[in-house]
């Protein structure tokens, strides 16, 4: 998921440099949404992934 966010960020940067503001804005928005989803899933996995092994 983080790789997708980075990919869309790179697309947004390249589109911004080339002057495609609509594409850059859309790609940047998608990158932000994916990054937030990644952070939320990462925190959930940290909280619920640390369980004691049952004997």
PyMOL Python script that loads the backbone (N, CA, C, O; Angstrom):
from pymol import cmd

cmd.read_pdbstr("""\
ATOM      1  N   UNK A   1       0.834  -1.192   0.000  1.00  0.00           N
ATOM      2  CA  UNK A   1       0.000   0.000   0.000  1.00  0.00           C
ATOM      3  C   UNK A   1       0.876   1.252   0.000  1.00  0.00           C
ATOM      4  O   UNK A   1       0.573   2.237  -0.673  1.00  0.00           O
ATOM      5  N   UNK A   2       1.960   1.197   0.762  1.00  0.00           N
ATOM      6  CA  UNK A   2       2.856   2.346   0.791  1.00  0.00           C
ATOM      7  C   UNK A   2       3.499   2.559  -0.572  1.00  0.00           C
ATOM      8  O   UNK A   2       3.740   3.695  -0.981  1.00  0.00           O
ATOM      9  N   UNK A   3       3.773   1.475  -1.267  1.00  0.00           N
ATOM     10  CA  UNK A   3       4.378   1.619  -2.595  1.00  0.00           C
ATOM     11  C   UNK A   3       3.420   2.311  -3.571  1.00  0.00           C
ATOM     12  O   UNK A   3       3.861   3.075  -4.429  1.00  0.00           O
ATOM     13  N   UNK A   4       2.125   2.052  -3.448  1.00  0.00           N
ATOM     14  CA  UNK A   4       1.145   2.730  -4.301  1.00  0.00           C
ATOM     15  C   UNK A   4       1.099   4.218  -3.985  1.00  0.00           C
ATOM     16  O   UNK A   4       1.007   5.048  -4.890  1.00  0.00           O
ATOM     17  N   UNK A   5       1.162   4.555  -2.690  1.00  0.00           N
ATOM     18  CA  UNK A   5       1.146   5.967  -2.305  1.00  0.00           C
ATOM     19  C   UNK A   5       2.381   6.678  -2.854  1.00  0.00           C
ATOM     20  O   UNK A   5       2.285   7.805  -3.338  1.00  0.00           O
ATOM     21  N   UNK A   6       3.536   6.023  -2.780  1.00  0.00           N
ATOM     22  CA  UNK A   6       4.760   6.619  -3.306  1.00  0.00           C
ATOM     23  C   UNK A   6       4.674   6.752  -4.823  1.00  0.00           C
ATOM     24  O   UNK A   6       5.118   7.752  -5.386  1.00  0.00           O
ATOM     25  N   UNK A   7       4.105   5.750  -5.482  1.00  0.00           N
ATOM     26  CA  UNK A   7       3.949   5.809  -6.935  1.00  0.00           C
ATOM     27  C   UNK A   7       3.087   6.996  -7.350  1.00  0.00           C
ATOM     28  O   UNK A   7       3.446   7.730  -8.271  1.00  0.00           O
ATOM     29  N   UNK A   8       1.953   7.189  -6.677  1.00  0.00           N
ATOM     30  CA  UNK A   8       1.091   8.308  -7.018  1.00  0.00           C
ATOM     31  C   UNK A   8       1.741   9.640  -6.673  1.00  0.00           C
ATOM     32  O   UNK A   8       1.496  10.638  -7.351  1.00  0.00           O
ATOM     33  N   UNK A   9       2.563   9.671  -5.634  1.00  0.00           N
ATOM     34  CA  UNK A   9       3.291  10.893  -5.304  1.00  0.00           C
ATOM     35  C   UNK A   9       4.281  11.233  -6.410  1.00  0.00           C
ATOM     36  O   UNK A   9       4.393  12.395  -6.799  1.00  0.00           O
ATOM     37  N   UNK A  10       4.995  10.245  -6.920  1.00  0.00           N
ATOM     38  CA  UNK A  10       5.940  10.473  -8.013  1.00  0.00           C
ATOM     39  C   UNK A  10       5.209  10.937  -9.269  1.00  0.00           C
ATOM     40  O   UNK A  10       5.667  11.848  -9.958  1.00  0.00           O
ATOM     41  N   UNK A  11       4.072  10.308  -9.565  1.00  0.00           N
ATOM     42  CA  UNK A  11       3.274  10.729 -10.725  1.00  0.00           C
ATOM     43  C   UNK A  11       2.824  12.178 -10.558  1.00  0.00           C
ATOM     44  O   UNK A  11       2.847  12.954 -11.513  1.00  0.00           O
ATOM     45  N   UNK A  12       2.418  12.539  -9.345  1.00  0.00           N
ATOM     46  CA  UNK A  12       1.985  13.914  -9.093  1.00  0.00           C
ATOM     47  C   UNK A  12       3.138  14.900  -9.268  1.00  0.00           C
ATOM     48  O   UNK A  12       2.953  15.983  -9.823  1.00  0.00           O
ATOM     49  N   UNK A  13       4.322  14.527  -8.797  1.00  0.00           N
ATOM     50  CA  UNK A  13       5.470  15.423  -8.940  1.00  0.00           C
ATOM     51  C   UNK A  13       5.856  15.601 -10.405  1.00  0.00           C
ATOM     52  O   UNK A  13       6.132  16.718 -10.844  1.00  0.00           O
ATOM     53  N   UNK A  14       5.876  14.515 -11.156  1.00  0.00           N
ATOM     54  CA  UNK A  14       6.229  14.598 -12.577  1.00  0.00           C
ATOM     55  C   UNK A  14       5.176  15.404 -13.334  1.00  0.00           C
ATOM     56  O   UNK A  14       5.520  16.240 -14.170  1.00  0.00           O
ATOM     57  N   UNK A  15       3.910  15.161 -13.050  1.00  0.00           N
ATOM     58  CA  UNK A  15       2.840  15.899 -13.728  1.00  0.00           C
ATOM     59  C   UNK A  15       2.888  17.379 -13.351  1.00  0.00           C
ATOM     60  O   UNK A  15       2.607  18.240 -14.185  1.00  0.00           O
ATOM     61  N   UNK A  16       3.238  17.674 -12.114  1.00  0.00           N
ATOM     62  CA  UNK A  16       3.350  19.070 -11.697  1.00  0.00           C
ATOM     63  C   UNK A  16       4.483  19.786 -12.394  1.00  0.00           C
ATOM     64  O   UNK A  16       4.345  20.948 -12.778  1.00  0.00           O
ATOM     65  N   UNK A  17       5.603  19.103 -12.561  1.00  0.00           N
ATOM     66  CA  UNK A  17       6.749  19.698 -13.252  1.00  0.00           C
ATOM     67  C   UNK A  17       6.412  19.948 -14.726  1.00  0.00           C
ATOM     68  O   UNK A  17       6.812  20.963 -15.297  1.00  0.00           O
ATOM     69  N   UNK A  18       5.681  19.026 -15.330  1.00  0.00           N
ATOM     70  CA  UNK A  18       5.334  19.163 -16.740  1.00  0.00           C
ATOM     71  C   UNK A  18       4.151  20.104 -16.977  1.00  0.00           C
ATOM     72  O   UNK A  18       3.859  20.441 -18.125  1.00  0.00           O
ATOM     73  N   UNK A  19       3.476  20.529 -15.929  1.00  0.00           N
ATOM     74  CA  UNK A  19       2.403  21.500 -16.077  1.00  0.00           C
ATOM     75  C   UNK A  19       1.007  20.921 -16.162  1.00  0.00           C
ATOM     76  O   UNK A  19       0.060  21.653 -16.453  1.00  0.00           O
ATOM     77  N   UNK A  20       0.850  19.641 -15.921  1.00  0.00           N
ATOM     78  CA  UNK A  20      -0.481  19.027 -15.932  1.00  0.00           C
ATOM     79  C   UNK A  20      -1.081  19.151 -14.537  1.00  0.00           C
ATOM     80  O   UNK A  20      -1.021  18.211 -13.745  1.00  0.00           O
ATOM     81  N   UNK A  21      -1.655  20.304 -14.241  1.00  0.00           N
ATOM     82  CA  UNK A  21      -2.098  20.573 -12.870  1.00  0.00           C
ATOM     83  C   UNK A  21      -3.272  19.698 -12.456  1.00  0.00           C
ATOM     84  O   UNK A  21      -3.363  19.314 -11.290  1.00  0.00           O
ATOM     85  N   UNK A  22      -4.168  19.373 -13.373  1.00  0.00           N
ATOM     86  CA  UNK A  22      -5.308  18.524 -13.025  1.00  0.00           C
ATOM     87  C   UNK A  22      -4.863  17.123 -12.665  1.00  0.00           C
ATOM     88  O   UNK A  22      -5.333  16.546 -11.684  1.00  0.00           O
ATOM     89  N   UNK A  23      -3.961  16.580 -13.452  1.00  0.00           N
ATOM     90  CA  UNK A  23      -3.434  15.239 -13.179  1.00  0.00           C
ATOM     91  C   UNK A  23      -2.621  15.246 -11.892  1.00  0.00           C
ATOM     92  O   UNK A  23      -2.707  14.314 -11.093  1.00  0.00           O
ATOM     93  N   UNK A  24      -1.832  16.296 -11.693  1.00  0.00           N
ATOM     94  CA  UNK A  24      -1.000  16.384 -10.497  1.00  0.00           C
ATOM     95  C   UNK A  24      -1.861  16.465  -9.241  1.00  0.00           C
ATOM     96  O   UNK A  24      -1.558  15.822  -8.236  1.00  0.00           O
ATOM     97  N   UNK A  25      -2.920  17.244  -9.296  1.00  0.00           N
ATOM     98  CA  UNK A  25      -3.805  17.366  -8.139  1.00  0.00           C
ATOM     99  C   UNK A  25      -4.514  16.065  -7.819  1.00  0.00           C
ATOM    100  O   UNK A  25      -4.647  15.693  -6.653  1.00  0.00           O
ATOM    101  N   UNK A  26      -4.962  15.381  -8.841  1.00  0.00           N
ATOM    102  CA  UNK A  26      -5.644  14.104  -8.644  1.00  0.00           C
ATOM    103  C   UNK A  26      -4.696  13.054  -8.082  1.00  0.00           C
ATOM    104  O   UNK A  26      -5.039  12.345  -7.137  1.00  0.00           O
ATOM    105  N   UNK A  27      -3.508  12.954  -8.661  1.00  0.00           N
ATOM    106  CA  UNK A  27      -2.529  11.973  -8.183  1.00  0.00           C
ATOM    107  C   UNK A  27      -2.079  12.287  -6.760  1.00  0.00           C
ATOM    108  O   UNK A  27      -1.882  11.373  -5.958  1.00  0.00           O
ATOM    109  N   UNK A  28      -1.918  13.551  -6.444  1.00  0.00           N
ATOM    110  CA  UNK A  28      -1.525  13.923  -5.088  1.00  0.00           C
ATOM    111  C   UNK A  28      -2.631  13.582  -4.090  1.00  0.00           C
ATOM    112  O   UNK A  28      -2.346  13.129  -2.981  1.00  0.00           O
ATOM    113  N   UNK A  29      -3.864  13.790  -4.469  1.00  0.00           N
ATOM    114  CA  UNK A  29      -4.991  13.438  -3.597  1.00  0.00           C
ATOM    115  C   UNK A  29      -5.059  11.945  -3.339  1.00  0.00           C
ATOM    116  O   UNK A  29      -5.286  11.511  -2.210  1.00  0.00           O
ATOM    117  N   UNK A  30      -4.860  11.160  -4.388  1.00  0.00           N
ATOM    118  CA  UNK A  30      -4.874   9.701  -4.235  1.00  0.00           C
ATOM    119  C   UNK A  30      -3.718   9.259  -3.346  1.00  0.00           C
ATOM    120  O   UNK A  30      -3.881   8.376  -2.504  1.00  0.00           O
ATOM    121  N   UNK A  31      -2.547   9.872  -3.534  1.00  0.00           N
ATOM    122  CA  UNK A  31      -1.385   9.526  -2.710  1.00  0.00           C
ATOM    123  C   UNK A  31      -1.640   9.835  -1.241  1.00  0.00           C
ATOM    124  O   UNK A  31      -1.253   9.055  -0.371  1.00  0.00           O
ATOM    125  N   UNK A  32      -2.276  10.946  -0.956  1.00  0.00           N
ATOM    126  CA  UNK A  32      -2.587  11.299   0.431  1.00  0.00           C
ATOM    127  C   UNK A  32      -3.562  10.302   1.046  1.00  0.00           C
ATOM    128  O   UNK A  32      -3.375   9.867   2.183  1.00  0.00           O
ATOM    129  N   UNK A  33      -4.582   9.945   0.310  1.00  0.00           N
ATOM    130  CA  UNK A  33      -5.575   8.990   0.824  1.00  0.00           C
ATOM    131  C   UNK A  33      -4.930   7.634   1.092  1.00  0.00           C
ATOM    132  O   UNK A  33      -5.165   7.036   2.142  1.00  0.00           O
ATOM    133  N   UNK A  34      -4.120   7.141   0.153  1.00  0.00           N
ATOM    134  CA  UNK A  34      -3.457   5.853   0.341  1.00  0.00           C
ATOM    135  C   UNK A  34      -2.473   5.893   1.501  1.00  0.00           C
ATOM    136  O   UNK A  34      -2.333   4.906   2.223  1.00  0.00           O
ATOM    137  N   UNK A  35      -1.794   7.010   1.689  1.00  0.00           N
ATOM    138  CA  UNK A  35      -0.854   7.125   2.793  1.00  0.00           C
ATOM    139  C   UNK A  35      -1.575   7.073   4.134  1.00  0.00           C
ATOM    140  O   UNK A  35      -1.102   6.425   5.068  1.00  0.00           O
ATOM    141  N   UNK A  36      -2.710   7.748   4.236  1.00  0.00           N
ATOM    142  CA  UNK A  36      -3.485   7.728   5.480  1.00  0.00           C
ATOM    143  C   UNK A  36      -4.017   6.322   5.754  1.00  0.00           C
ATOM    144  O   UNK A  36      -3.985   5.854   6.892  1.00  0.00           O
ATOM    145  N   UNK A  37      -4.503   5.653   4.715  1.00  0.00           N
ATOM    146  CA  UNK A  37      -4.983   4.276   4.883  1.00  0.00           C
ATOM    147  C   UNK A  37      -3.840   3.372   5.337  1.00  0.00           C
ATOM    148  O   UNK A  37      -4.028   2.521   6.206  1.00  0.00           O
ATOM    149  N   UNK A  38      -2.647   3.556   4.744  1.00  0.00           N
ATOM    150  CA  UNK A  38      -1.487   2.769   5.138  1.00  0.00           C
ATOM    151  C   UNK A  38      -1.144   2.995   6.609  1.00  0.00           C
ATOM    152  O   UNK A  38      -0.883   2.037   7.337  1.00  0.00           O
ATOM    153  N   UNK A  39      -1.143   4.233   7.046  1.00  0.00           N
ATOM    154  CA  UNK A  39      -0.810   4.542   8.445  1.00  0.00           C
ATOM    155  C   UNK A  39      -1.834   3.924   9.389  1.00  0.00           C
ATOM    156  O   UNK A  39      -1.459   3.367  10.421  1.00  0.00           O
ATOM    157  N   UNK A  40      -3.110   4.011   9.056  1.00  0.00           N
ATOM    158  CA  UNK A  40      -4.159   3.436   9.906  1.00  0.00           C
ATOM    159  C   UNK A  40      -4.009   1.919  10.000  1.00  0.00           C
ATOM    160  O   UNK A  40      -4.096   1.353  11.090  1.00  0.00           O
ATOM    161  N   UNK A  41      -3.786   1.260   8.864  1.00  0.00           N
ATOM    162  CA  UNK A  41      -3.613  -0.194   8.885  1.00  0.00           C
ATOM    163  C   UNK A  41      -2.345  -0.593   9.634  1.00  0.00           C
ATOM    164  O   UNK A  41      -2.329  -1.613  10.323  1.00  0.00           O
ATOM    165  N   UNK A  42      -1.294   0.195   9.506  1.00  0.00           N
ATOM    166  CA  UNK A  42      -0.054  -0.079  10.228  1.00  0.00           C
ATOM    167  C   UNK A  42      -0.270   0.016  11.736  1.00  0.00           C
ATOM    168  O   UNK A  42       0.203  -0.838  12.486  1.00  0.00           O
ATOM    169  N   UNK A  43      -0.982   1.052  12.183  1.00  0.00           N
ATOM    170  CA  UNK A  43      -1.248   1.197  13.615  1.00  0.00           C
ATOM    171  C   UNK A  43      -2.142   0.074  14.135  1.00  0.00           C
ATOM    172  O   UNK A  43      -1.932  -0.423  15.242  1.00  0.00           O
ATOM    173  N   UNK A  44      -3.124  -0.324  13.354  1.00  0.00           N
ATOM    174  CA  UNK A  44      -3.993  -1.430  13.762  1.00  0.00           C
ATOM    175  C   UNK A  44      -3.189  -2.716  13.888  1.00  0.00           C
ATOM    176  O   UNK A  44      -3.387  -3.485  14.829  1.00  0.00           O
ATOM    177  N   UNK A  45      -2.288  -2.950  12.950  1.00  0.00           N
ATOM    178  CA  UNK A  45      -1.477  -4.170  13.015  1.00  0.00           C
ATOM    179  C   UNK A  45      -0.507  -4.128  14.193  1.00  0.00           C
ATOM    180  O   UNK A  45      -0.189  -5.171  14.764  1.00  0.00           O
ATOM    181  N   UNK A  46      -0.036  -2.946  14.560  1.00  0.00           N
ATOM    182  CA  UNK A  46       0.829  -2.843  15.732  1.00  0.00           C
ATOM    183  C   UNK A  46       0.061  -3.155  17.014  1.00  0.00           C
ATOM    184  O   UNK A  46       0.568  -3.832  17.908  1.00  0.00           O
ATOM    185  N   UNK A  47      -1.161  -2.655  17.085  1.00  0.00           N
ATOM    186  CA  UNK A  47      -1.955  -2.839  18.303  1.00  0.00           C
ATOM    187  C   UNK A  47      -2.403  -4.288  18.449  1.00  0.00           C
ATOM    188  O   UNK A  47      -2.251  -4.883  19.516  1.00  0.00           O
ATOM    189  N   UNK A  48      -2.950  -4.852  17.388  1.00  0.00           N
ATOM    190  CA  UNK A  48      -3.514  -6.195  17.485  1.00  0.00           C
ATOM    191  C   UNK A  48      -2.517  -7.294  17.162  1.00  0.00           C
ATOM    192  O   UNK A  48      -2.816  -8.467  17.387  1.00  0.00           O
ATOM    193  N   UNK A  49      -1.364  -6.966  16.651  1.00  0.00           N
ATOM    194  CA  UNK A  49      -0.376  -7.974  16.286  1.00  0.00           C
ATOM    195  C   UNK A  49       0.495  -8.413  17.433  1.00  0.00           C
ATOM    196  O   UNK A  49       1.203  -9.414  17.322  1.00  0.00           O
ATOM    197  N   UNK A  50       0.461  -7.686  18.540  1.00  0.00           N
ATOM    198  CA  UNK A  50       1.314  -8.007  19.672  1.00  0.00           C
ATOM    199  C   UNK A  50       0.510  -8.734  20.749  1.00  0.00           C
ATOM    200  O   UNK A  50       0.161  -8.158  21.779  1.00  0.00           O
ATOM    201  N   UNK A  51       0.236  -9.958  20.499  1.00  0.00           N
ATOM    202  CA  UNK A  51      -0.484 -10.779  21.478  1.00  0.00           C
ATOM    203  C   UNK A  51       0.452 -11.797  22.067  1.00  0.00           C
ATOM    204  O   UNK A  51       1.390 -12.248  21.411  1.00  0.00           O
ATOM    205  N   UNK A  52       0.201 -12.157  23.298  1.00  0.00           N
ATOM    206  CA  UNK A  52       1.005 -13.184  23.953  1.00  0.00           C
ATOM    207  C   UNK A  52       0.685 -14.534  23.373  1.00  0.00           C
ATOM    208  O   UNK A  52      -0.477 -14.846  23.116  1.00  0.00           O
ATOM    209  N   UNK A  53       1.708 -15.342  23.163  1.00  0.00           N
ATOM    210  CA  UNK A  53       1.418 -16.704  22.691  1.00  0.00           C
ATOM    211  C   UNK A  53       0.772 -17.514  23.804  1.00  0.00           C
ATOM    212  O   UNK A  53       1.200 -17.455  24.957  1.00  0.00           O
ATOM    213  N   UNK A  54      -0.250 -18.262  23.455  1.00  0.00           N
ATOM    214  CA  UNK A  54      -0.922 -19.096  24.441  1.00  0.00           C
ATOM    215  C   UNK A  54      -0.136 -20.402  24.613  1.00  0.00           C
ATOM    216  O   UNK A  54       0.408 -20.966  23.664  1.00  0.00           O
ATOM    217  N   UNK A  55      -0.104 -20.846  25.859  1.00  0.00           N
ATOM    218  CA  UNK A  55       0.671 -22.063  26.174  1.00  0.00           C
ATOM    219  C   UNK A  55      -0.219 -23.279  26.130  1.00  0.00           C
ATOM    220  O   UNK A  55       0.247 -24.394  26.365  1.00  0.00           O
TER     221      UNK A  55
END
""", "prot")
cmd.dss("prot")
cmd.show_as("cartoon", "prot")
cmd.util.cbc("prot")
cmd.orient("prot")
